[in-house]
């Protein structure tokens, strides 16, 4: 009887501990497939890939502040316009983001899937609209300011890094040839 009570108390304590841990579930705001279909009006081009090797890998690492998680990055290209579905860790979990670059400038950025317990405010237009029409300066920073959101600092940093990375990677594609000097 005493062992049974101990076991019941242990299980109850374990359950209480598990329920008290902040739980972040994935919020899917838009699937990557739906994002691409919207961006290309239902006629999504065949994906292409950039291999992150050599100088390109070093530049991506400089932008992200860590090694890129993969050697190959897929993108979709039509003319001077490219679309990217990229992920970056906010605090602990990846934030999946869709970014469209047109002629070297951000056309749109959208949080597609958010997995963190905090910082979800970055998904709103009041925040993402700040990126529209920004390009990349010579130092690989954005050429305009991005206002932060109190309590979402790490999510803001993640989206800013992804915007910079998409702009840099866009410069490495055939689309860069379509940009007027």
N, C-alpha and C positions, 0 to 999 in steps of 0.2 A: 504494500500500500504506500509506503514511504517513497519507494523508487518511482512508482506511478505518479505521485504528486510532484516529485522533483522533475520528472520528465515533462509533465504538463506545464510546470512553471517555466522550464527552459524553453519549450516550444512557444509559450505565450510571450516570453521576453524576446525571443528571436523574431517572432512575427511583429511585435511592437517596434523593434529596432528597424526592421526592413520597411515598415510602413512609414517610419519617420524620416527616412532618407529622401531628399528631394529627387523626384523622378522626372526625367526629361524624356518625353516621347517625341517621335518625329512628327512634325506638323508639315504635311505636304500641301503647299499652297498651289502648286502647279507642277505637273510632271515634266521632266525634261523633253519628252516627246511632244507634249502639247505646247510647250514654250517654242520649240523649233517650228512646229506647224504654224503657230501664230506669227512668228517672225518672218517666215517665208510664205505666208498666205496659202498654206496647205501644200506647197510644192517644195518640199525640203530637198536641198541638193545632197548628193552623195557625200558622206563625211570624208575628210582628208585627215592627215596626221602630221604632226611635227615631232621629230625625234629630238629630245633634249640632251644633246651631247656637247662637249667642248664648251665654247664661249656661251652658247645659248643656255646650257645648264647652269653655268656660273652666274649668268645674269638672272635667271629665274630664282636661283638660290639667294642672290643678293636682294631681290624684290621681296621674296617670301620670308627671309630671315632664317631659313632652314632648307635642307635639301628638298627638291620637288618629290612628291610621293611616287611619281611614275616617270618612266623614260619617254613615254609617248603620250602626246596630248591630241585628242580629236577636236576637230573644228569643222564648221560648215561654211562654205564660201560661195558667194555669188557676186561677181564684179568686185567693187571696192568694199563690200560689206561682208563681215565675218560674224559668226555666232559661236559662242564658247559656253560650255557647261563645265564649271570648275568648282572645286571644293577646297575649303580651308577650315582649319580648326578655329573655333571661337575661343572658348575656355577649355573645353574637354572634348567636344563632339564636332563633326564636320558640318559646315553650312554649305549647302549646294546652291549655286548661284548661276543664273543665265545672264550672259553679257553679250550685247551686240555692239560691234565697232563698225562705223561707216566712215571711210576716208580718213582713218586715223583718229577719230573722235568717238566717244561713247554715245551711242544712240539710245540705249536703254540698259538698265541693270535691274534684275529681279531676283529676289530670294525665292528659290523654288522649294527647298526642303530645309526646315530649321529643326535642329535636334537638341539645342541647348535648353537649360532651364531658365536662363535669363538672356536679355538682349534681343528678344524677338521684335522689338520696335524697329529694327533696321529693315524690316520687310515693307514698311509703309512708304507710300509715295513721297511724303514730306521729307524723308531721308534720301531715298534713292534718286529723286529728281535732282539732287545736288550734283550728281555725276554726269548728267546729260550735257553733252558738248565739251566735256573735258578731254584733254589729250595728255600726252606724255612729254614732260620737259626733258632737256638734255641729261639731267641727273636721274632720270627714270622715276621721278616723282610726278604726281598729277600737277597739271599746270593751273590749278585753281584750288581754293580751299574746300574742305569738307568739315562741316560742323559736327561735333560729336553728340552723343546722347548720354545723359547721365544714367549710370547703371548698365550701359550697353557698350562700354569702352572696348572690350575684346571683340565683340561682334562688329563694331565700327571698323576696328583695325583689320579684321579678316576681310570685310568687303572692300576696303581701300586697297589692300594687297592684291585681291583678285582683280580689281579694276586695273591696277597698274600692270599686272601680269597679262591680262587679256590685251591691253594696248601694246605691250612689248611683243607678245607673240604675234599679234596682227602685223606688226612691222616685219616679221620674218616670213610672211606668207606672200603669194603672188598678188594679193590685194594691194600691198604696199606700192606696187608699180602703177596702180590706178590713181594714186594721190598726186595731185598737181604740185609742182615745186613751189 
